[in-house]
Amino acid sequence: MAAAGGAETGRSEGACPRGEQQAARAAARIMAAVTATARTEPWRGHIVRQLRNRDLRQSAMFQDLIRFYTQLLEKTSLTKRILSSSGRRPPAEAAVSLSRLKKTTGELAYQVVELQQQIKIKECVLQEQRDRLQEEERRCEGVFGARRALQERVGQVQLENGTLKQEYDALLERQRWAESSLREEKAREEHLLEDMIYLKKQAAARMNSRNERRSRAREATLQKQLQMATRSKVSVDSPSSAPTSRSTSPKSDRPDESAERGHTRLFRSASATSPRIFTSIRELFDRKRRGHSVSSPEEDLLCPAGICVAARVPARALQVLDAHEQGINAVRFSCSSDLLATGGTDRVVKLWELRAGSLTHRATLDGSTGGITCIQFDPTGRRVLAASYDKSALLWRLDDSIPKVTLTGHSRKVTAARFTYVPHQVVTGSADRTLRLWDLHRAACVQQAEVASFCSDLVCSESCIISGHFDCKIRVWDCRAVSCVQELPAQGKVTSLDLSSDHRQLLSCCRDDCLQLVDLRRWNNDRMCFRAEGFKCSSDSTKAVISPDGCYLAAGSADGTVYIWNVSSGNLETRLPDQHSSSISAVAWSLSGEYVVSVDKSRRAVLWSDI
């Protein structure tokens, strides 16, 4: 039995080294074959290197297990040798050896169990690593696929960018060509405009010369007729005789009666022609004075205006009405104070009759394609001038809702339009930084002035034009040459200007919530400033006015309150709140001094007075 155990031990001892050697030789042959293959194909060499690295990592993980397994085999072989030799030992020694062997066997069995548990743990760890490796390989494959897709996308984007670059270059070239063409067209337009203006001037000169020749011919004819009339002989017998247009003796027995009749006929012709001559002369001079007027002689007659001795400070609202469909930008009384005009963003001008403290709608003047920014009646009170957002100014008769004259030429909105003191002449200011002087006879611009800033408002006196601008300056222009003769500084952007009735004081409203009063007789920087707690200028076009007697100033605030200042004291006279629901855009004071009208951005108009 001991021999059999020894033989079995010998076989196990011999079998293990041989198995390991065979496995090592097989692994060596496999690695050699793989290495030889890897030399010919690089991708396989990469796989071989990865396998070697994995073999090293996994062998290092099981080195402790192999070592314990080798020690266990050694102890097992030792136990078998001890058991084989125990039959030849004495029973006492055999019992001791058996007890030692049992003890050693128990320890070895416990170690075997621990090693088995460690093997299971290692196997679990190895399986987790394999799963993780497979997951990483799948992720790598996905990443490689995404990389290939991105590379393809990059190629497509580069092609598209190349195409877009070519299109951009083509468009840039077209834009350059279009800009050059635009410059050429602008130059051509300027030349054509100059040529047209030159031709119009020539035509006007020819027409003027023709009219002058006609008038001279007519004057010569009239002079000849007058000379002939003065050469005719008239005989008068007595003061109580018949009229000079008849013969001196109705019944005559003289033989030369026919001759006397001839003389009488000649005298009758001269006396009958004389009134026509005087009428022709009067018409001639009237025509020379009016030229090709856009108005009838009746419209050239000035409307009598009442004289305001003392303006009344309004105390309460007499009437509140929704005057327009949209916000109201401008309001103005006529010179007779019985007619009111309002204009707003709904593109119409409305006329209102003022009777007994009440406003009644009279007419609506349309024809503008943009909102109304400014309104003014002419001195006759029969025509209305308005500036519009549609880059034009329009002139209406009160009895016609269609514009009689439309003045076009500005490149941006027209912010102000005023009648000058020259008959049939209008001046306009625009956001295109120009001032234009218009002749209403021809509906054409006769002079133009370039300004360095946005023009917000205009006023006219007998000798000059005054304009307010966004560069915080007030400019004074000579009416004859439309040239700037003086600049007055302001404290902020100028929103409106107004002249007193005697043309001695100029009121300016600025965006710094301040009203300034300048004495035009001194033309210096000394001025009075008017402020009030709560007063705030609501927009760049807020309009303030001077009362007709020059004693009060009125302006609307952003909170819907009308503020009135006393000029002599410089203090706030009164406040008129609670009638407007939005910011007030303009205020007008009747020339009679009895009424004040305020309008706001929510289409409301309020009539104020102390009556």
C-alpha distance (Angstrom), angle and dihedral (degrees) to the residues before:
residue distance angle dihedral
M1 . . .
A2 3.77 . .
A3 3.76 88.1 .
A4 3.76 90.5 51.4
G5 3.81 90.0 49.5
G6 3.78 89.7 48.6
A7 3.76 91.8 49.3
E8 3.79 91.7 48.4
T9 3.78 89.2 48.2
G10 3.77 89.4 50.3
R11 3.81 91.9 50.5
S12 3.76 92.4 48.3
E13 3.79 91.0 47.5
G14 3.75 91.3 47.9
A15 3.79 95.8 41.0
C16 3.79 96.3 54.2
P17 3.82 97.1 55.2
R18 3.79 91.2 44.5
G19 3.82 92.3 49.6
E20 3.74 91.0 48.5
Q21 3.77 92.0 47.8
Q22 3.80 91.8 49.2
A23 3.80 91.0 48.3
A24 3.81 90.7 47.8
R25 3.81 91.1 48.8
A26 3.81 91.2 48.2
A27 3.80 91.1 48.7
A28 3.79 89.7 47.5
R29 3.82 91.0 51.0
I30 3.82 90.8 48.3
M31 3.79 92.4 48.4
A32 3.81 90.8 46.6
A33 3.78 90.9 51.0
V34 3.77 91.3 45.9
T35 3.83 90.8 47.5
A36 3.81 90.7 50.3
T37 3.78 90.2 49.6
A38 3.80 91.0 45.9
R39 3.77 90.8 57.2
T40 3.78 90.9 60.2
E41 3.81 96.6 40.4
P42 3.84 117.3 37.7
W43 3.79 95.8 -159.4
R44 3.79 90.5 59.5
G45 3.79 90.4 50.2
H46 3.76 87.4 56.3
I47 3.83 89.3 52.9
V48 3.84 90.7 47.7
R49 3.81 91.1 52.8
Q50 3.77 90.7 50.4
L51 3.86 90.4 49.4
R52 3.79 91.1 50.1
N53 3.76 92.0 50.3
R54 3.80 91.0 48.1
D55 3.86 90.8 48.0
L56 3.79 90.4 51.8
R57 3.80 92.5 47.8
Q58 3.82 93.2 47.7
S59 3.85 94.1 42.6
A60 3.79 89.4 53.1
M61 3.78 89.2 52.8
F62 3.86 92.1 55.4
Q63 3.80 99.2 39.8
D64 3.81 92.3 99.8
L65 3.80 91.0 48.3
I66 3.80 92.2 50.4
R67 3.77 90.8 48.2
F68 3.81 92.8 51.0
Y69 3.82 89.8 45.5
T70 3.81 90.8 52.9
Q71 3.80 91.2 49.2
L72 3.83 89.2 49.5
L73 3.80 91.2 52.1
E74 3.78 90.2 49.4
K75 3.79 91.4 50.1
T76 3.80 90.8 47.2
S77 3.76 92.0 52.4
L78 3.81 89.8 47.3
T79 3.82 90.1 51.7
K80 3.76 91.3 50.8
R81 3.81 91.1 50.6
I82 3.80 90.0 49.1
L83 3.81 91.4 50.1
S84 3.75 91.4 47.7
S85 3.77 91.5 51.0
S86 3.79 94.4 42.8
G87 3.82 91.9 77.5
R88 3.77 89.9 64.7
R89 3.82 93.9 47.6
P90 3.81 126.4 85.2
P91 3.77 118.1 -90.4
A92 3.82 93.5 -108.0
E93 3.72 93.3 52.9
A94 3.78 89.2 42.9
A95 3.81 91.1 54.7
V96 3.78 91.0 49.4
S97 3.77 91.4 46.7
L98 3.78 90.0 46.8
S99 3.77 92.1 52.2
R100 3.78 90.1 48.2
L101 3.74 89.5 46.8
K102 3.79 92.1 51.2
K103 3.75 90.7 48.5
T104 3.78 91.6 48.3
T105 3.80 89.8 45.0
G106 3.81 90.8 53.2
E107 3.78 91.5 49.2
L108 3.77 90.7 47.8
A109 3.80 91.6 48.0
Y110 3.81 89.8 51.3
Q111 3.79 89.8 48.9
V112 3.81 89.7 48.2
V113 3.82 89.7 53.8
E114 3.80 91.4 48.5
L115 3.77 91.0 47.8
Q116 3.76 91.1 49.4
Q117 3.79 89.6 52.1
Q118 3.79 90.1 49.3
I119 3.79 89.1 48.7
K120 3.80 90.4 53.6
I121 3.80 90.8 48.0
K122 3.80 90.8 49.1
E123 3.77 90.4 47.9
C124 3.81 90.5 52.0
V125 3.78 90.9 48.9
L126 3.78 90.0 47.3
Q127 3.80 91.3 50.0
E128 3.79 90.8 49.8
Q129 3.77 90.3 50.4
R130 3.80 90.4 48.8
D131 3.79 90.7 50.5
R132 3.76 90.7 47.3
L133 3.78 90.5 48.0
Q134 3.80 90.8 51.8
E135 3.78 90.7 48.4
E136 3.79 91.4 49.6
E137 3.80 89.5 48.3
R138 3.79 89.9 52.2
R139 3.78 90.2 48.1
C140 3.78 90.4 48.7
E141 3.77 90.0 51.4
G142 3.82 89.6 50.2
V143 3.79 90.9 47.0
F144 3.78 91.1 48.5
G145 3.82 89.4 50.1
A146 3.81 91.4 48.8
R147 3.79 89.4 47.8
R148 3.79 91.2 52.9
A149 3.83 90.0 47.9
L150 3.79 90.8 48.9
Q151 3.78 90.9 48.6
E152 3.78 89.7 51.9
R153 3.80 89.8 46.9
V154 3.81 90.2 49.5
G155 3.77 89.2 53.1
Q156 3.80 91.6 50.1
V157 3.82 91.5 46.7
Q158 3.78 90.5 50.2
L159 3.78 90.0 52.0
E160 3.80 90.7 47.7
N161 3.80 90.8 47.2
G162 3.76 89.7 51.6
T163 3.79 90.6 51.0
L164 3.81 91.6 46.5
K165 3.81 90.2 47.8
Q166 3.77 90.0 54.1
E167 3.80 91.0 47.6
Y168 3.81 90.6 47.0
D169 3.79 91.2 50.9
A170 3.80 89.3 49.2
L171 3.82 91.6 48.4
L172 3.80 90.8 46.5
E173 3.77 89.9 52.3
R174 3.81 90.1 48.0
Q175 3.81 89.9 48.7
R176 3.79 91.0 51.5
W177 3.77 89.8 48.8
A178 3.82 90.5 47.1
E179 3.82 91.1 49.1
S180 3.77 91.5 49.8
S181 3.81 89.2 47.4
L182 3.81 89.7 48.2
R183 3.80 91.0 51.6
E184 3.77 90.1 48.6
E185 3.81 90.8 47.8
K186 3.80 90.9 48.4
A187 3.79 90.4 50.0
R188 3.78 89.1 47.0
E189 3.80 90.0 47.6
E190 3.79 90.5 51.3
H191 3.80 90.4 49.2
L192 3.79 91.2 47.3
L193 3.79 90.4 47.5
E194 3.77 90.9 49.5
D195 3.79 90.1 47.2
M196 3.80 91.0 47.8
I197 3.79 91.6 48.3
Y198 3.79 89.6 47.3
L199 3.81 91.1 49.1
K200 3.79 90.5 46.9
K201 3.78 89.9 50.0
Q202 3.78 90.0 49.6
A203 3.82 90.6 47.5
A204 3.79 90.1 47.7
A205 3.79 90.5 47.7
R206 3.81 90.5 49.3
M207 3.78 90.9 47.3
N208 3.79 91.3 47.5
S209 3.79 91.5 48.2
R210 3.80 90.7 47.3
N211 3.77 91.2 48.3
E212 3.78 89.0 46.5
R213 3.79 91.1 51.5
R214 3.78 90.4 47.8
S215 3.78 91.9 48.8
R216 3.80 90.8 47.2
A217 3.80 90.7 48.6
R218 3.77 90.2 48.9
E219 3.79 91.0 47.6
A220 3.79 90.0 49.5
T221 3.79 90.3 49.4
L222 3.75 90.9 48.8
Q223 3.76 91.0 48.3
K224 3.79 90.3 51.6
Q225 3.79 90.6 48.9
L226 3.79 89.9 48.7
Q227 3.78 91.1 48.9
M228 3.81 90.2 49.2
A229 3.79 90.4 47.9
T230 3.80 91.6 49.9
R231 3.81 91.7 49.1
S232 3.81 92.8 53.8
K233 3.82 114.0 101.3
V234 3.79 121.3 -126.3
S235 3.81 122.7 -168.7
V236 3.77 120.1 -157.0
D237 3.84 120.1 -175.1
S238 3.74 102.1 -171.9
P239 3.80 139.7 -15.0
S240 3.78 89.2 -105.8
S241 3.77 93.4 55.7
A242 3.76 125.9 113.7
P243 3.79 122.2 -76.3
T244 3.78 115.9 -66.8
S245 3.74 92.6 -115.0
R246 3.81 90.0 69.6
S247 3.82 132.4 59.5
T248 3.78 119.3 -82.4
S249 3.84 93.1 -120.4
P250 3.77 118.1 34.0
K251 3.86 91.8 -164.3
S252 3.78 118.9 39.6
D253 3.81 130.2 170.2
R254 3.80 96.2 -168.9
P255 3.77 117.9 116.9
D256 3.80 93.3 -126.5
E257 3.79 90.5 64.6
S258 3.77 90.7 122.0
A259 3.80 91.3 56.2
E260 3.76 91.3 49.8
R261 3.74 89.0 49.8
G262 3.77 88.7 52.9
H263 3.77 90.8 52.2
T264 3.74 89.5 45.7
R265 3.78 91.5 51.8
L266 3.78 91.0 49.7
F267 3.78 91.7 51.7
R268 3.79 91.0 46.3
S269 3.82 90.3 54.2
A270 3.76 92.9 50.9
S271 3.78 94.0 46.9
A272 3.79 92.0 47.4
T273 3.76 92.2 47.8
S274 3.78 96.7 48.6
P275 3.83 96.5 74.6
R276 3.77 89.7 48.8
I277 3.77 89.7 50.8
F278 3.78 92.2 52.0
T279 3.80 90.2 46.7
S280 3.81 90.9 50.4
I281 3.77 91.2 49.4
R282 3.80 91.6 49.8
E283 3.82 91.6 48.0
L284 3.78 90.6 48.0
F285 3.79 93.9 54.1
D286 3.78 91.6 42.2
R287 3.80 89.8 52.5
K288 3.78 91.4 48.0
R289 3.78 89.5 51.0
R290 3.81 95.5 47.8
G291 3.81 99.5 36.7
H292 3.82 112.9 -175.2
S293 3.80 91.7 -20.1
V294 3.79 122.8 -169.8
S295 3.77 88.9 -146.5
S296 3.74 136.4 60.8
P297 3.82 121.0 -112.0
E298 3.79 88.7 -104.2
E299 3.79 90.4 57.3
D300 3.80 91.4 52.9
L301 3.78 90.3 62.5
L302 3.78 111.3 102.3
C303 3.75 117.1 -117.0
P304 3.79 112.7 -123.4
A305 3.79 111.0 -112.1
G306 3.74 125.6 -155.4
I307 3.77 120.7 -116.6
C308 3.78 116.2 -120.1
V309 3.77 110.8 -144.4
A310 3.79 96.1 176.0
A311 3.78 127.0 0.3
R312 3.77 118.8 -132.8
V313 3.77 119.4 -124.3
P314 3.82 106.5 -128.8
A315 3.76 115.9 -122.0
R316 3.79 107.6 175.8
A317 3.79 142.7 15.1
L318 3.81 114.2 -95.9
Q319 3.83 96.0 -175.8
V320 3.81 137.9 6.4
L321 3.80 118.8 -167.0
D322 3.80 140.9 161.4
A323 3.78 96.8 -116.5
H324 3.83 100.2 178.7
E325 3.78 140.4 23.5
Q326 3.81 91.2 -117.2
G327 3.79 137.9 17.8
I328 3.82 120.1 -41.4
N329 3.82 118.7 -129.0
A330 3.82 105.2 175.4
V331 3.82 140.8 27.4
R332 3.83 131.1 179.8
F333 3.83 138.9 172.6
S334 3.80 122.5 -137.4
C335 3.78 120.6 -117.6
S336 3.80 90.5 -100.6
S337 3.85 91.6 51.8
D338 3.81 91.5 -134.3
L339 3.82 95.8 98.3
L340 3.79 129.9 58.3
A341 3.82 128.7 -167.0
T342 3.80 125.3 -160.0
G343 3.79 129.3 -176.6
G344 3.77 131.2 -172.8
T345 3.76 148.1 162.7
D346 3.83 90.9 -72.4
R347 3.86 86.8 80.4
V348 3.81 97.7 -117.6
V349 3.80 137.6 103.9
K350 3.78 115.7 -139.0
L351 3.80 125.1 -157.9
W352 3.81 120.5 -148.1
E353 3.79 129.0 -168.9
L354 3.80 115.6 -137.8
R355 3.79 112.7 -147.9
A356 3.79 128.6 157.8
G357 3.79 93.5 -15.8
S358 3.81 95.6 -49.7
L359 3.80 133.8 106.0
T360 3.82 118.8 -136.8
H361 3.78 124.1 -173.2
R362 3.80 110.8 -113.9
A363 3.84 108.5 169.2
T364 3.80 145.2 -18.6
L365 3.80 120.4 -131.5
D366 3.79 113.2 -156.5
G367 3.79 135.9 168.5
S368 3.79 100.8 102.6
T369 3.80 118.5 117.2
G370 3.79 93.4 -157.8
G371 3.77 140.5 42.8
I372 3.81 119.5 -71.1
T373 3.83 115.6 -111.2
C374 3.82 104.4 174.3
I375 3.85 138.3 16.4
Q376 3.81 133.7 -167.0
F377 3.82 136.4 168.6
D378 3.79 118.4 -136.6
P379 3.85 118.6 -117.6
T380 3.80 90.7 -98.6
G381 3.80 91.6 57.1
R382 3.82 91.8 -133.7
R383 3.81 101.2 97.8
V384 3.79 135.4 52.2
L385 3.82 126.4 -149.1
A386 3.81 120.7 -160.9
A387 3.82 135.7 179.4
S388 3.78 119.0 -141.9
Y389 3.76 144.1 -162.7
D390 3.83 88.8 -121.4
K391 3.85 90.4 80.2
S392 3.80 93.9 -102.2
A393 3.80 144.9 90.9
L394 3.80 121.8 -132.8
L395 3.82 133.5 -155.0
W396 3.82 122.3 -155.8
R397 3.76 135.2 -176.6
L398 3.76 112.9 -131.9
D399 3.80 91.4 -121.8
D400 3.82 95.5 49.8
S401 3.80 126.2 63.6
I402 3.82 92.5 -161.3
P403 3.84 117.3 83.4
K404 3.77 112.5 -104.0
V405 3.81 94.5 -158.9
T406 3.80 130.5 18.8
L407 3.81 117.0 -165.1
T408 3.80 111.0 -154.9
G409 3.79 129.5 173.9
H410 3.79 108.2 93.5
S411 3.80 117.1 111.7
R412 3.82 95.5 -146.6
K413 3.79 137.1 29.0
V414 3.80 118.5 -50.2
T415 3.79 109.5 -124.3
A416 3.82 100.9 -179.0
A417 3.82 137.6 23.3
R418 3.81 123.8 178.2
F419 3.79 139.0 172.1
T420 3.79 112.7 -118.7
Y421 3.78 124.5 -144.1
V422 3.80 89.3 -105.4
P423 3.83 107.8 92.2
H424 3.81 115.0 -104.0
Q425 3.80 93.8 6.2
V426 3.81 128.1 123.6
V427 3.81 132.5 -174.1
T428 3.81 123.1 -155.3
G429 3.79 134.5 -170.4
S430 3.77 124.5 -156.6
A431 3.76 144.9 -174.3
D432 3.82 87.6 -111.0
R433 3.82 87.2 78.5
T434 3.79 96.2 -110.6
L435 3.79 137.3 114.7
R436 3.80 117.2 -149.4
L437 3.79 130.9 -164.4
W438 3.82 113.5 -150.8
D439 3.77 132.9 -160.8
L440 3.79 109.1 -143.9
H441 3.81 91.4 -159.3
R442 3.79 90.9 68.2
A443 3.82 98.7 18.1
A444 3.81 86.5 -129.0
C445 3.78 136.9 126.8
V446 3.79 110.4 -106.9
Q447 3.81 99.7 178.2
Q448 3.78 136.2 16.5
A449 3.81 132.3 -167.4
E450 3.79 126.8 -164.1
V451 3.81 115.8 -136.4
A452 3.78 128.6 -164.1
S453 3.78 94.4 -132.9
F454 3.81 146.6 33.1
C455 3.82 110.7 -72.8
S456 3.82 112.4 -133.6
D457 3.82 104.0 175.0
L458 3.82 144.7 -4.0
V459 3.81 138.0 -152.8
C460 3.80 128.8 -175.5
S461 3.79 133.2 -148.3
E462 3.81 131.0 178.6
S463 3.81 94.5 -84.8
C464 3.79 108.2 20.3
I465 3.79 148.4 28.4
I466 3.81 119.2 -130.5
S467 3.81 121.6 -157.6
G468 3.81 132.9 -173.4
H469 3.81 122.0 -145.9
F470 3.79 143.3 -169.6
D471 3.82 92.4 -116.1
C472 3.83 88.4 75.1
K473 3.79 94.2 -103.1
I474 3.80 136.9 119.2
R475 3.81 113.2 -150.0
V476 3.81 127.5 -157.8
W477 3.83 117.0 -151.0
D478 3.78 131.8 -165.0
C479 3.82 108.6 -119.8
R480 3.78 94.3 -144.4
A481 3.81 99.6 53.5
V482 3.83 101.0 15.2
S483 3.80 89.6 -129.0
C484 3.80 124.8 145.3
V485 3.79 110.2 -109.5
Q486 3.81 100.6 171.6
E487 3.80 142.3 11.8
L488 3.80 123.6 -151.6
P489 3.83 120.1 -164.0
A490 3.80 120.8 -126.5
Q491 3.79 130.1 -162.6
G492 3.81 94.9 -121.4
K493 3.77 144.8 -10.4
V494 3.80 108.0 -36.9
T495 3.82 111.6 -124.5
S496 3.84 100.7 174.9
L497 3.79 144.9 0.2
D498 3.81 131.4 -153.9
L499 3.80 133.6 -179.4
S500 3.77 125.4 -144.9
S501 3.80 117.0 -117.1
D502 3.83 91.1 -104.4
H503 3.84 91.2 47.8
R504 3.79 91.2 -125.9
Q505 3.81 99.7 112.0
L506 3.80 131.8 47.6
L507 3.81 121.5 -155.5
S508 3.80 120.0 -156.4
C509 3.81 127.1 -174.6
C510 3.81 115.9 -155.0
R511 3.78 137.3 -169.1
D512 3.81 90.8 -114.1
D513 3.86 87.0 78.2
C514 3.78 92.0 -106.5
L515 3.82 134.7 120.6
Q516 3.82 116.9 -148.9
L517 3.80 127.2 -161.3
V518 3.83 116.9 -158.1
D519 3.80 125.0 -167.1
L520 3.81 104.9 -133.8
R521 3.80 92.3 -162.0
R522 3.79 90.9 69.7
W523 3.83 102.6 34.6
N524 3.77 93.3 -156.4
N525 3.76 135.4 124.1
D526 3.80 93.6 -98.4
R527 3.77 108.6 113.8
M528 3.79 142.0 150.9
C529 3.81 119.4 -113.5
F530 3.79 123.1 -152.7
R531 3.79 122.0 -161.6
A532 3.80 135.0 159.9
E533 3.77 136.4 -169.4
G534 3.79 108.3 -98.9
F535 3.80 95.9 17.1
K536 3.79 112.2 126.0
C537 3.79 127.4 170.3
S538 3.79 103.5 -122.8
S539 3.83 103.7 -159.1
D540 3.80 146.2 -1.6
S541 3.83 90.1 -92.1
T542 3.82 102.9 46.8
K543 3.81 109.1 144.8
A544 3.82 124.6 -144.5
V545 3.85 126.2 -175.3
I546 3.81 142.2 -159.2
S547 3.78 119.1 -129.5
P548 3.84 115.3 -110.2
D549 3.79 92.1 -107.2
G550 3.84 91.4 47.8
C551 3.82 93.3 -123.4
Y552 3.82 99.8 109.4
L553 3.80 140.6 40.5
A554 3.81 124.4 -150.9
A555 3.81 130.4 -166.0
G556 3.80 137.9 158.1
S557 3.78 124.6 -122.3
A558 3.79 134.2 -143.8
D559 3.82 90.1 -109.0
G560 3.84 92.3 61.9
T561 3.82 96.2 -103.1
V562 3.82 126.3 129.2
Y563 3.83 112.7 -136.1
I564 3.83 122.0 -158.7
W565 3.83 122.8 -168.8
N566 3.79 130.7 -164.0
V567 3.84 109.8 -125.7
S568 3.79 96.8 -155.3
S569 3.80 95.8 51.1
G570 3.81 98.2 28.9
N571 3.79 90.8 -137.3
L572 3.77 132.0 119.1
E573 3.79 109.7 -87.8
T574 3.82 100.5 -169.0
R575 3.79 146.4 -27.1
L576 3.82 125.2 -133.8
P577 3.83 108.6 -159.2
D578 3.83 139.4 161.8
Q579 3.82 100.6 48.1
H580 3.81 103.3 84.6
S581 3.80 122.1 62.6
S582 3.83 95.1 -164.9
S583 3.79 140.3 28.8
I584 3.81 116.8 -53.7
S585 3.80 114.0 -119.8
A586 3.83 103.3 -174.6
V587 3.81 143.6 5.5
A588 3.84 128.5 -158.2
W589 3.83 129.2 -166.8
S590 3.82 118.7 -156.5
L591 3.80 115.6 -120.2
S592 3.79 88.8 -123.5
G593 3.80 88.3 61.9
E594 3.80 94.1 -129.3
Y595 3.81 103.7 102.9
V596 3.79 140.5 41.9
V597 3.80 123.8 -166.0
S598 3.81 123.9 -163.4
V599 3.82 126.1 -171.5
D600 3.79 130.8 -167.9
K601 3.79 143.0 -164.4
S602 3.82 92.7 -95.2
R603 3.87 94.2 67.2
R604 3.83 94.0 -101.7
A605 3.81 126.0 136.9
V606 3.81 123.0 -168.7
L607 3.82 125.8 -163.4
W608 3.83 112.3 -149.4
S609 3.80 131.1 -169.3
D610 3.81 142.7 137.0
I611 3.81 93.9 -122.5
